Amino acid sequence: METLYISSRARGTINAALIKIIKINDFSATPKYVQVADAIVEAIKQKVVEVGDALPSINDLSYQLQIARDTVEKAYRKLRKEEIIKSSPGKGYFVAREQTFHLRIAVFLNKLSSHKKIVYDALASKLGSDAAIDLFVYNSDITQLRTLLQNLSQPYNHYVVFPYFKEGREKAAEVLSTIPADKLLLLGRDVEGVTGNFPIVCENHEKDIYDALESIREQLSKYSMLKLIFPDNSDYPKAIIKGFYRFCQDYAFDHLLIGNLQEEHIESDSCYINLAEDDLFQLLDKVNNRGLEIGKDIGIISYNETPLKKFILNGITTISTDFRLMGEYAATSILDGLKSRLEVPFYTVLRASV
C-alpha cells in the first residue's frame, strides 16, 4: 500500500499564501475550475506549496475565493487525475508531486467559432502536455483586449492573438505593442505598426479569394452577377473586397458588394459569396422563400469549411483556409523559436451549390 508523505508545515500559513496565488479572471474563456487547477500548479512551481503540503478543503477554498463548491471540486478532480495531488481519508488533499509546464501560453480569440476551435485544438495537440494554455475571448473589441492584457494574473511565455477588430483598428498597434515582441505571435493577419521580430501565421486575404474564385471560374460563368456579402461594421479584412473586385474586373464579371443581407432582394442568375456563418442561414432562408433552386437558379459559396457544410442541402461550396495547419504552424513557430511569416494554404471545395 502506497504511503503518502504529509508535511508538518503549518496549514494556515500555506493556505493564506495559496489564496494570494489563485486569481480568478471572469473575462477568461478558460473555465474557472481550470484556472484554479492551473494556479495551484503555479503555486507548486513557485514553492508556495510543496510535496506533502495539505491543501485547503473544498469548502474552505470555495469560501475564500467566493466561487462555487463544484468549481473547486472539479479543479481537485482534474489535479487528482493528473496525479499532482492525492487525498487521504480524514485528512483531505495533499500535493503528491511537482508538475511544471515548460510553456505557459495565452491565446486571444476575437470570437468563438467552429474554425477557431480547429485552430486551437491543433495548436494544443501539437504543443502537447508540456504546455499550459489559457484561452481568452475579446469579442473583436480592442478596448476589451486591452483590459484583458492589463489584468492577466500571471506572465506567459507566448501571447497568441487573432487581431480582428470591428472598431478601434487604429489602436491595434498600440495595444499589441504592450506585449513583448519576442513573446507575440499573430494569427490570421499582420497588423501595421507593430514592430519587432515576431512570427506571423496568416492568410493572404486578397490573393486567397482571387485564386479560389479563379479555380472555379468555369462554374461561375453560368451566373450573370457575383455578389459578395460583406457585413457592415464587421471585423473581416477589407483585402477580401479588393481580391473580389480584382477577380471580377480581370474576368469581366458583373459584381456587387452587399453590406446588409436583410435588405437584399434575392435575385436569380446570381452567385452569392457569403462570409458570416449567421448570414449563411439567413441567405438559405431567403432563397427558399423565393423558391429558387440552389446550384441552378442561384449559386452560393461560403467562407470557411466546416463539417456541416458538406451536408447542408446537397452540399455548400466553400473557400477556406486550412485551419488545422494554421494551428500546427503556430505551434511549430513556438516550439522552434521561428520569427518568420508563414502563409497558410487556402483551398476550394466545389459542391452542388455552384
N, C-alpha and C positions, 0 to 999 in steps of 0.2 A: 504493500500500500504506500502510495506516494505521501511524503511528509511536506507540508507547506511551511516554510520558514516565515515566522511572524516577527516583525521588527518591534523593538521596545521603544521606539521613538514616540513622543507624545502625540496622541491623535489630534488633540485640539490645535496644536501648532501646525501640524500638517494640513488639517482641514482649512484653516484660515489662509495659508499660503496657496493652497489649491484653488480656492474660491477666487482669488485675485487673478489667477491664470485664465479661468474659464470666462470668456466673453461671448455672449450670445448676440449675433448680428441678425436683427429682424429683417434686414433688406437682402440677406443672402438667400440664394435658391438652394443652398445646401441644407438639408433637413437639420433641425435643431439637435436631434439625437446624435447625428454625425458630428456636428460642431462640438458637442460635449465630449464625445469619444476622442476626437482629434485633439482637443485641448488637454485631455488627460495624458495622451501620448506625448504632447509637447511638454507637459509638466514633468513627465518621466525623463524626457530628453534633457531638460534643464536641471534635473536632480532635485526638483521641488518635492517629488515623491520618488522613492526608491524601491527596489525589490524587497518585498516583505512588509512594506508600509500598508497600514489599513486605510481604505478609502471611506469617505462619508457614506452613511447609509442612504438608500434610495430616498427615503422620506426627508432626511436632513438636506441632501443636495437639492432636492426638488424645492424645499422651503427656502434655502439660501439663494437659489438662482431665480426663484419665482417662475418656475416652469412646471409643466405637468409631470406628475409622478411617472406616467407612462413613458415620457421622453427620456428620463434618467434610466428607467428600466431597460429601454431599448438600447441606450448607449452602453450600459454594462453588459447586456447580452452580446452586443457586437464585439466588445473587447474580450469577453469570455470565449467567443467563437474563434477569435484570433489568438487566444491563449496568452493575452497580455495581462489579464487579471484572472483570479480564481476566487471562489467563495469557500468559506469554511463554516459549517453549521454552528450557529450560535455566536459566531464571531464576525460575520459579514464578509466584505470583499477586500482583497489584498492584491497588491502588484505582484505578478508572478514572474515577469521577465521584462527586460528592456526592449523597446521597439522604436527604432529611429528611422525616419524616412530620409533618403538621400536628397529627395526633391520635394519642395512644397510649391504648388502651382495654383495661382488664382486665374480662373477663366471667366471672362466677362462677355456675356451674350447680350446682343441688343434686344433679342426676343427669343422666346421658346418656340421651336418648330420641329417638325419631323426631321428635316435635313440638318438642322443644327445638332440634334441628338445623334445623328450618324457621325458627324464630325467629333463630337465629344466622346462618344463610345470608342471610336477608332483611336483617338488621342490617348484615352485612358488605357486601352488594351495594349497599345504599343509601348507606353511608358512602364506598364507593369506594376507590381505590388510595391516597388521601392518608392513610388511617388504618391503623395497625398494631394488630392485636387479639391479645391473649394470652388463652387460654382455660384456666380452672381448674375442677375438679370437686371439691366438698367432701362429697359423699355424704350430704347432709341432716344433717350433723354440725356443730353450732355450734362445737365445740372445733376441728375441722379448719378451719373457715372462719377462726377467729381466728388459727390458726397460719399459714395461707396469707397473710393480710393482714400479719402481723408479719414474714414472711420474703420479701416481694416484693423482687426485686433492683433495681427501678427505680421511679421515680414514674410515675403515669399522669394523663392529663388527665381521664379519667372512669372510674368504677368501676360496672359494671352488674351487679346482683345479683338472682338469683331467691331470695327469702328464705323457703325452706320447710325446716322442721326437724322431725325425728322426736322429738327430745328437746332440752331446754335452751332452749325457746322464751322462757323468762323472761329469758334472757341476750341475746336477739337485739338488742334496742335498744342495750345496752351495746357489743356487738361492732360493730354497724353504725355507731354513733356515732364510732368511731375513724376513719371515712372522712370527710373534709371534706364538709359538706353541699352545697357548690357543685360537688362532683365526683361526687356519688352519684346513681344512677338505679336505682329499684326496678322489677322486672318481675314481673307476676303478682298481687302483693298489696301492701298497705301493712303497715307494722309499727308498732304502737302504741309510743310512747315515743321514736321517732326524730324529733328536732326539726330545724328548719331549712327553708330554701326549696330544695326539690329536686323533680325530676319523678318521677311515678309512672305507669307504663303497666300497667294492671291489668285483672283480671276482677272482676265483681261476682258473687261465687260464689252468694250466696243468691238474688239476682234471676235470675241466668242459668239455674239449674236449674229454678226455678219457671216462668219464661217458656218454657223448652224443653219441659217436660212439658205445659204448658198448650196449646202449639201442636199436640200430638198427643193431646189428651185424648180425642177421639173414638175413636182406635185403641186407647188404653189401656183404654177402658171395657169391653172384652170379657174383661178379666182381673179375677179376684176379689181379687188381692193384688199390691201393688207392694213389691218388696224392693230396698233399696239396699245394695250390697256395699261397705262402708267398712272397710278392713282395720284391725285393732287396731294401735296404735303406728305409724301411718302419718304422713306429712307433709302429707296433704290437709287443706285448711281445713275447720274444723267448720261454717263457714257453709253448706257444701253440705248437711249434715244438716238445718240449720234451714230452708233453702229447700224441701227434700224434704218435711219434716214439714208445713210450711205449705201446700204444694200439696195433699197428701193430705187434710189436715183441711178445707181450703176446698172440695174437691170430693168429700168423703166416700169416699175410697179406703181400704180396709184396708191397713196398711203395716207393714213390719218392717225393722229395721236388722240387717245380717249383718256381724259382726266377723271371723269366721273361716270362709271359704268351704269349707275342708277338712272342717269338721264339719257343713256344711249338707246336709240331705236335700232333694234337688231335688224340688219339687212342681209338678204340672201346674196350669194355670189361674193361674200367677203370672208376673209380668213382672219380670225382674232388671235393675237398673241397675248397671253394673259400672264401677269407676274404674281399677283397675290392669291394665296390659297382661298381666301374668303370670296374673292371676286370670281373664282372658277365656278363655284356652286351657284352664284347669282347669274353668271353667264349661261350655264346649262339650263337653269330655270327659265330664263328669258327665251332661249332657243326653243325649249319645249313648248312654251306658251304660244310661240309663233307657228308651231307645227312643222318646223324645218328639220331636214334630215342632216345630221352631222356627218361630215365627210363627203357629202354630195352637194347639198344646198349651201352649206356653210362649213368653214374649217375652224378648228380650234387647236392651238398649240399652247402648252402650259410650261412655265418655267419650273425647274427643279423636279427631278424624277423621285417619285415615292412609290412604294409597292401598290398602293390603292389605284393609281392611275392606269395600271395595266388592266384593271378590271372594270373601271367606270365605263358604262355603255359597252362598246366593242373595243375600248382602249383609247386613251388620250395620248396623242403625240407629245413628247417632251423634249426640251433642250435643257441641258443640265450640266453643272459642274460635278466632277467625281468627288463627292463629299467624304467618302471613306478615305480616298487618297489625301484630301486636304488635312484630315486629322492625323494621318500617318506621316505626312510631310512635316507637320508641325512638331510631332513627337521626335522625329529624326533631327530636326533643327535644334531641339532642346538637348537631346542625348549626345549629339555630335558637336555641339557648340557652333553650328553654322550661323553665318551672318549674311547670307545671300538672299536674293529674291527668287522664289520658286513659283512658277505659274502652274496651276492645276489644270489637267486636261478637261476639256469641255466636249460633250457628245450629244448626239441626237438619237432619239428612239422614235422611229416612224411607226405610227399605228393608224387605225382606221379613221381617226378624227380629221385627217387631212387627205 
